[in-house]
Amino acid sequence: MTVSHRQLQAFVAVAQTRSFGAAAGKIGLSQPALSLAVKSLEERLGGPLIDRSSRNCELTAEGASFLPVAARLIDDWDAAVEDAQSLFAMQRGRVSVAALPSIAAGHLAAILTAYLERHPRIDVEIFDVTAGRVVELVRDRRADFGISTPPPDGRGIAFEPLLSERYMAVHAPDHPIAELEAVPARLLEAYPFIALSRSSSVRRGFDEATKDSALRLRPLVEVEQLSTAATLVLRNGGVTAVPESCLPLMHVHGLRAAPLHSPEIRRQIGLLTAVGRPLPVATQALLGTVRAAMLRAASSASGKRQRD
């Protein structure tokens, strides 16, 4: 038989009040129930804690020695309960998310602003990394969930598609194609093309979507960072092709964009979670917010395309 919180509470109340009746009223038990709780505790420990022959319920030597221990156990118990309650109430907690840099700077940045306004005591850690690292971080449980393209190796990872985004032709405001509402993909061959590195999900998605087309691009230069690509596009009269979620990074540099067609090039973005891993309440709340916001974005983009 284990010692219960109620037994400890009953003993400490009697020790503090020196009265079974007062102790029962203090913790909301009937006097018989309180007496039984103390007796059960004494039986579990192996001897009396309270001298019942005394009019003032004096503690035995063992009871006096055990009292500070019992009081500390109750405090630790209550603190643990309050700590768990604060987690469920989202008064504190920590969430870690792994996301593609374009998603982290675009969709996720806007979502986090609203989330943290509602839950200011939740700490959020963002890993803005390549698609391969997103999978690694989720699989290793260093990130609670990821936002990325479908993983090539889905072992242990669940992927939930949320949106399909178009690739856009990005160019300077005074570029010859600036007047086009949509850009034929073949037109990219006529201008210096700034490409992302072959290790990036942006480049892999573009190459995969165009591998069966007649499109033949020879990049002027390949770069790792979107900001570097934007600078080179601006300074060299060139163009690049990136998904819609990358556009905020392009607009910072004053660049413009129009959707590509013939072929239309797209990539899929979704949520990555570790199979069989329960998520804390704070993480579930952020994941749900991300899901709802990105599904709304997908619906809005679909409606716009239909109107166009």
N, C-alpha and C positions, 0 to 999 in steps of 0.2 A: 504494500500500500504506500502511495506517495503522499507527501505533505501538500495540502492544497492552499491556495491563496486565502480562502475563507477561514481555514484553521489558523493561519498565521495572523490574519486580521483580527480574529476573535481573541487570541492570546494577547496581542499588543494592546487592544482596547481595554481588556481587563487590567493589564499591567499599568496602563496610563490612568485609568479611573479608579482603580482599587475597588471595583464593585462590579459584580456580574450584571446587576440590573442596569446600572448606568452604561456599562459597555454594550449591552444589548440594544439600548435605545440609540447609542451613538452610531452603530453600524447597521441598524435596521433589521435586527434579528429578534426573534422571541428569546426569552431567557433560557428555556429548555434547549432550543437549537444552539444557542451560544455555548451553553455548558457542554453539550454533546461535542461541539467542534473542538473545544479546548481539551476535553477528555480524549478525543480521538488523536489529537496532536501528541498528547502526553504518551499515549499507548504506542504511537509510531516512534517516538524518540526513546522510549524506554523508562520513563520515570516522571514524577510530578514536577510541574513548573510553578504551580501556585500552591501555597500553604492554605488549604481550605479550613484549617482549624483556627486561623487568625480571623478576627472580625473585619480587618481591612484588606483581606485578600493579598497578603504579602507574598512576594516571590520567593521561591526557594533559591538556594545558591545557584543551582543549575538554571533556573528560570531567569535570574538576574544576568547570568552570563549569556544566555541565549537571546535576551531581549534586543540588544543592538543588532544582532545578526538578523533576527526576524524583521525588525523595522527596516533594515537595509534591503532585505529581499522584497518586502512590499513596495518600497520606493522604486527598486529596479523593475519590478513587475509593472507598476503603474506607468513608469517612464517608457517601458517597451510597448505597452498598449497605446499610449499617447503617440509614440513614434509611428506605430503602424497606422493609427487613425489619420495622422498627418499625411502619410503617403497616399492612403485611399482618398483623402479629401484634397489631394494635390496642393497641400500647403508647403510641401518640399518634395524634392526628388531630382532625378537626373535622367536625361534622355540623350542618347548619342545616335547620330544619323550619318550615314555615308551616302554621298550624292555626287553625281557628275558635276564638275565646276559650273557648267552652263545652267544646270538645274538649281544648284546651290545659290548662284547669284541672281537667278530669275525667279522662278516659281517659289522656291523654298524661302527666299529672303522675305517676300511679301507675306507668305503664310506664317512665318515665325513672328513677324511684327504683331499680328493679331493674337497669336497663341500666347506670347509672353505678356501681352497686355492683360489677358484673362488670368494667366498663371505666373505672376512675376517671381515667385519663389522657386520655380523649376529651373534648374541649370540645364542648358542645352549645349551639346558639343557637336560640331559639324566637321566631318571629314570630307573636304572637297577634293576628290581623287578620281583617277581613271576608272573605267568600268571594271577592269580586272581587280583593282584594289577594293572596289565596292563589294564585290563577291567575297574576297578574302576576309574583309572586316566583318561582314555579316556572318560568314561561315565560322570564323574564329570567335564570334560573339563579342567582339570589341565594339561593334555597332549594333544597336537594337534592330534597326532595319535600314534598307538601302533604297535609293531611287536611281534607277539606271535603265540601260537597255537589257533585253533578255540575255541571261548568262549563257555562254557557249557550253559550260559544264554546270548543269543544274543539280548536281549531286548534293543533296541535303539542303537545297534552296528552293523555296516556293516563289514563283514569279506571278504577279497579278498585273496584267496590262491595264493602263489607265488612259493613255492618250497616244495618238499617232500624229507626229508633227512633220510638217513639210520642210524640205530644204529650201533655202532662200539664196538667191544671187545677191551678194553684197558688193557695193561699189560706192565711189565718191559721189557727192551730189551733182557734180558737173560732168559725170561720166557719160559717154555716148548712149548707154542703155538706160539712163536715168528716167527717160520718158516712158519706158515700157511698163505696163501694169503687170505683165508676166514675161519671164525671160526664157526663150528656148534654150535648152541645155547646150545645144551645139554652138550657141553664140559665145559660150565661155572659151571656146578654142581660139577665138579671135583676139583675146586680150591676155596680158600676163596673169597667170593663175597662181594665187598664193594658197598653198595647201597646208593643212594640218598634218602632223607626223602620222606615219602609218600605225603607230601604237595607240592613237586616240580613237575613241568610239565614233567621233564625228567623221573621221577619215574612213574608218572601216565601214561605217554605214553607207557613206557615199560610194565607195568602191564596190560594195556588194550590190547596191541598187543599180549601178550602171555597168556592171561587168558584161551583161548580155546586149548592151546597146552599142551603137556605132560611135559613141562618144570616146574621143581619144584626147586626153589632156596631158600635157607635159608641164608639170609645175615649174614656175620660175624659181621658187624656193619653197622649202618645207620647214615649218616651225612647230614648236611645242605648244606655245601659248596663244590663246585667242587674241589677247591684246597686241601681241607682236604681229599677228596676221592683219589686224585692223590697221596698224600703223603702216605696214608695207602696202596694203591696198590703197591707203590714202596718198602715199608718197610716190607710188610707181604707176598710177593710172591703171591698176590691175583690178581683179575681181577675186572673190572667194565664194565658197558655198558652205553654209552652215545651217543647222536646224533653227526653227523659230525661237526656241528657248535661249539661243545664243545672242539674239538681237539686242537685248539691253546692253551687252558688252560692246556691240558694234555701234550703237547709237551714241554711246559716251564719246566716241571719236568723230561724231558727226556724219557717219556713214548712213547710206540708205539701202533698202533691200526690196526685192520683189520675188515672188515665188517662181521656182523653176518648173518647166513643163517639157514634155516630149523628150525624155520621160519625166513624169512627176516623181520626185524622189522623197521618200519618207523614212522616218525611223520611229520605232515603238519605245515608249517609256513606261515604266511600271514600278511597283513596289517589290522589293526582295526581302524575304524573311527566312529565318532559319526554321526548318521543318521541326515541329514538335516542341518549339520553345515558347513557353508562356511569357507574355509581355506585361510589365508593370502598368498600372493604371495611367500614369503620366505618359508613358510611351504609346499606349492604346489611344489616348486622347489626341496626341500629335499625329499619329498615323491616320486616324480617322479624319482629322482636319486636312491632312495632305491629300488623302483619297478624295474627299468631297471637293476640294478646291481644284484639283487637277481634272476631275471628271467634269466640273463646270467649265473649265477652260477648254476641254475637248468638245463639249457640247456647243459652246459659244463659237469656237472655230469652225465647227461643222455647219452651224447655222449661217455664219458669214459666207462660207464658200457657196452654200446653196443660193443665197441672195445674189452673190456675184455672178 
